[in-house]
Structures are given as C-alpha cells and as structure tokens.
Amino acid sequence: MHICYTLSKGAFHLSVDVALPENGISVLFGPSGCGKTTLLRCIAGLEPTATGTLIVGAQTWQSHEINLPPHKRPIGFVFQDATLFNHLSVRNNLYYGWKRIAPALRHDLSPIIDILGIGDLLNRKPYELSGGQMQRVGIARALAVSPQLLLLDEPLSSLDTAKKNEILPYIEKLRDTIHIPILYVTHSMNEVARLADYIVVLKNGVVCAQGKLSDVLTNIDSAIILGDEAGTVLTATVDKIDTRWNLASIRFNGGSVWIRDCGYLQGALVRIRILARDVSIASNYPSLTSIQNIFEGEVDSIGNDEHHSLSLVKIKVGASFILARLTRRALRQLEIVVGKKIWAQVKSAAIIE
C-alpha cells in the first residue's frame, strides 16, 4: 500500500510518503497536532485540497489522473466517537451500510459479530451501551460494508483505562483474523505495543521513523524521538505459571522473564514492553539482588539521548534486542563499549503486559 500526500492548512504542512504492509495493523503514532488524523482524512478522500497518490493492492484510488470521491473508496472509517444511529438497534446499525453495498459484496456478518463479541447486544439501542460496547459496534459497522481498508482514528481515546483494557483484546483478535490492512491512529504507546505490526512516527507533519515495530523501537535514533516511551516490545510464549507467587514465566527469542500472572494460559502468545529507563546494566553477574530477570548480553550500539547526561545502549540478548537508558557517568564507570559482554537487569514489577 503506497500513501503519498502533501497538504497545507494555514501554518501546518503535511508531507508523507510511505509504503505500508497489505495486512496487519500499521499504527500512525505521534503527539497531538502531528498530522495523524489529517493523513487519515486524506486517505478517506475527506481533504479535497490534498494532493498525492494512494494505491491499495493493485488499485489506484488517487493520483494525478484519478481521484475517487469518498463514497467510492472501499474504506471503513471508525472515528473517536462511534457515531451510531441512536434511533436504530445495534442490528439495524450494522445492516444500514450492508444493505447499501452491491449484493455481490455482501457477506455474512456473523463472524464479525462473534470476533467483536457483540452478539448479545444486537437488540439494544446505542444509549443502552457502554463506551467500549459502542466502539466495538462501530468497528463492526465499518467492517459490514466489506472495506478493503479499515481506518481507526483514536478509537479508545474517549475511554477510561478499564474500558480500554476491555476492548483491546477484541482489536487484537480482529488483527489476527481479518485479511485487510488496518491503519490505527493513536498517541498512546501502550496501544502501539499491544497492537502494532508496523509503525509510522509522525512529527510536525513529516515521518520521523517507520518500519516493523520491533525494529523501530530498538533503533537508537527512533528511541530519542520517543523520549520516556523508549523501550522494547517482545513477543513471547507463556512457559509456566508459578501459582504460589502469582507469576508467569514467559520465553522469548533470547531468554525468559518473570512477569505478573494476569490469568495467562500456558503456551499462549503475549507481548511485553520493557522501558529503557527500567533496564540496568552490570559488568558481572549480580550475586544477590531483588531483580528477578537477569540476561547475559552484548552491547550492540551506543547513542546519545536527548539530555546530554544520558545515553542509550542497545543490547543483543540471544536473537532479540533490548534498550537501556544510562547516565553517561555510569557508562564511563562500567567501561561500556560496543562488543562488551554485560548483564542486563529488569524488575518484574516494571514490565508492562
């Protein structure tokens, strides 16, 4: 999928040229005002002054010669608010768009209803739903029109933490089940860590970094852009459960870590996030420490951080990489150099599931 747009709106200028995967979730990430939603609106054809190219699969939706209007772009769009029709039931909300597409494009909505867990909501009206339920219905309604591209514009921003945690597993299941590209806008790194396969980092209307999630997060240049959010996302398998201490051991491509047991099933795949600020380094194996996770690794690269007192260290652990944020003083005291064998330490309580 090729997306190339330029747009000027007052003092703001958007200039983006990216090639994204044709499946999975590509996240547009960055602070408020960086151009994420504007880019989504360009893709949907809702910014008439935007110029550029949009190619999805083998189809050109916009170029110098072609510019499909919004209603002819096979897109499902979910906004921050679900904007359901209040006078219609959930079932009739879903079938509103379904009835208006060509019969050849209509499909059975049962799989979508099951994936998003809204089967018991079909007879309710929107005012009878919670915020998380409304967003799940909104996503289902967007998928009901058989789109070739799904756009999600900060769908969790209006929800509290509990409601976000309720809906995230449904979006993960959707990512792993449907076979169309999904563009997901957020400024939450927690959502990025849970959902993204590919990430595009925007700042002031331009792309600062892009690539596979693990590659971007462990790239020192990208880490500087992410600031306090810099860290590593690892995909791991639940190896065993320690019921006595309510901990789970999960194995990644390079070792294993103990994390809090959140009801995991043995053999399940999980993603964990380790922030660079929560990683410490020792020159020798620590003989006595409260830290439960200690890895032998090798320093892969060292870079400057935003503040002149800090450095970022990329550590190779098996076939994986983690980042550590250290003071330059500690770097000197430990004589940390590229290629040095070290021990990285991470508190179990600091790992984000």
Number of C-alpha atoms within 10 A of each C-alpha: 17 15 18 20 19 18 20 13 10 6 5 12 15 21 17 17 15 13 12 23 18 17 18 22 27 26 27 28 26 24 14 13 13 22 24 28 20 18 25 20 18 23 25 24 22 15 15 12 12 20 18 19 20 24 16 17 14 7 9 16 21 23 15 8 8 11 18 15 13 17 10 11 17 17 20 22 21 23 17 16 17 21 12 19 15 12 11 15 19 28 18 18 22 25 15 16 16 22 13 10 14 10 9 6 11 15 12 9 17 10 13 20 21 13 19 20 16 18 14 10 18 16 12 14 19 23 13 13 14 12 20 22 20 22 25 23 27 25 25 25 28 23 23 25 24 21 17 17 24 22 26 23 21 20 23 24 14 14 18 12 10 9 15 17 14 14 20 16 15 16 18 16 13 18 19 12 13 15 13 18 22 24 22 25 26 22 18 15 16 13 19 22 22 19 22 23 18 22 24 23 23 23 18 17 22 18 20 14 18 22 18 15 21 21 16 21 26 23 21 23 16 17 24 19 18 17 14 12 17 26 28 24 24 19 15 21 20 22 19 17 20 12 9 6 9 12 19 23 18 25 20 21 14 15 16 17 22 22 23 19 18 10 10 18 14 14 13 11 15 16 16 19 20 23 21 24 18 18 21 16 25 15 14 11 14 14 5 6 9 8 12 13 17 21 20 20 22 20 21 18 16 19 16 16 21 14 10 9 11 17 21 26 27 23 28 22 21 14 9 17 24 26 30 26 26 20 16 17 12 13 18 10 9 13 11 19 15 14 13 14 18 21 20 25 21 23 18 19 12 15 16 15 16
